């Protein structure tokens, strides 16, 4: 059975349409509640959200769903996704919920579910919940309906947890940090954590109004942060996304540093201390060939997975790795968190900056990325990648890049788009390969 609602990162869509309505959110709460009503103890769910206007609606709907089947609800308010994962474990909850569409615009929202171990749900659990959405709900008896309460110290608990990922001797005194929280879930906790460790903070994206999350700010739009770093004379810029599981860095010169360079830094630092597990780093097929070559040069491997932090995490757990992520900025450090955590990853970068005494532009430029080009081809229907004409062009492109580059072609999992990526030492060959494949796909889909 294939999934109808769950994608690579929970359920996501435009609010008040399709699967992202209050009625569906209540059903998901009921189904997830029934799935995790295991044992005779009093059952509990932790619910967090980002700053989207629709978060109020979905939070109330899910609260109704969970309490109606007998689960108590603990409401965290606006908190990062990794904070929900952390507090699900800390509060001994049976399930955790994050209401967020991550880096998407405010019109979208989503539901991410965590098990009692703080990890995102397995395919088995997600499929079971989907089946239950179409079944009759077993409501709790009148005297067994759940209660809901909001806890006031959630922010403090999470700030304390992220600070403990650094040795007690590490301080950020003397660092001037520009922090862009994307008007999202970390707008209070991230600047506070850095400030409590001694840094001077220049805060951006910390005035959410329900509609401005990710709007021309945060990890997907770092232009304002780049300007702020240079104008304020900051030592470094930190950009998070709407639910704060992504990290993008800006060096003191205003240059954007992506997830590949961040993984190279954290991985090599841990390896030098004998703390890197798995013999390397886990990333996706989209990570730059330059990262793979850099890691190989210092005796480390790069394990590649399909796109999506879920796939990265699965490979990390099965292979015993403790560092993984995506070029887009998802950073998973399993020694400290069960899911991507931009704030924790940022602290590892800041600690390295303090220890090295180097400027960010030098510390965070460990390799030269090879030329990489990504283009999307939209099509109306059919399966253009199965056309013989397209296969022939792809084979020609692979031959032209053999030994000097890579080709990644994949259909989008959420829209009728073919993503064509090529990278290699010869920029002209890369561009020619992408152009030829895109043209072939367009012609086959016509």
HELIX and SHEET records of a PDB file:
HELIX    1   1 UNK A   22  UNK A   35  1                                  14    
HELIX    2   2 UNK A   55  UNK A   68  1                                  14    
HELIX    3   3 UNK A   81  UNK A   90  1                                  10    
HELIX    4   4 UNK A  123  UNK A  133  1                                  11    
HELIX    5   5 UNK A  142  UNK A  144  5                                   3    
HELIX    6   6 UNK A  154  UNK A  163  1                                  10    
HELIX    7   7 UNK A  189  UNK A  196  1                                   8    
HELIX    8   8 UNK A  223  UNK A  232  1                                  10    
HELIX    9   9 UNK A  259  UNK A  272  1                                  14    
HELIX   10  10 UNK A  289  UNK A  297  1                                   9    
HELIX   11  11 UNK A  309  UNK A  319  1                                  11    
HELIX   12  12 UNK A  342  UNK A  356  1                                  15    
HELIX   13  13 UNK A  360  UNK A  363  1                                   4    
HELIX   14  14 UNK A  384  UNK A  386  5                                   3    
HELIX   15  15 UNK A  388  UNK A  401  1                                  14    
HELIX   16  16 UNK A  427  UNK A  445  1                                  19    
SHEET    1   A 6 UNK A  11  UNK A  14  0                                        
SHEET    2   A 6 UNK A 108  UNK A 115 -1                                        
SHEET    3   A 6 UNK A  95  UNK A  99 -1                                        
SHEET    4   A 6 UNK A  44  UNK A  49  1                                        
SHEET    5   A 6 UNK A  72  UNK A  78  1                                        
SHEET    6   A 6 UNK A 148  UNK A 150  1                                        
SHEET    1   B 5 UNK A 200  UNK A 204  0                                        
SHEET    2   B 5 UNK A 176  UNK A 180  1                                        
SHEET    3   B 5 UNK A 236  UNK A 240  1                                        
SHEET    4   B 5 UNK A 247  UNK A 251 -1                                        
SHEET    5   B 5 UNK A 256  UNK A 257 -1                                        
SHEET    1   C 2 UNK A 280  UNK A 284  0                                        
SHEET    2   C 2 UNK A 301  UNK A 305  1                                        
SHEET    1   D 2 UNK A 323  UNK A 325  0                                        
SHEET    2   D 2 UNK A 331  UNK A 333 -1                                        
SHEET    1   E 3 UNK A 371  UNK A 378  0                                        
SHEET    2   E 3 UNK A 417  UNK A 424 -1                                        
SHEET    3   E 3 UNK A 405  UNK A 411 -1                                        
END                                                                             
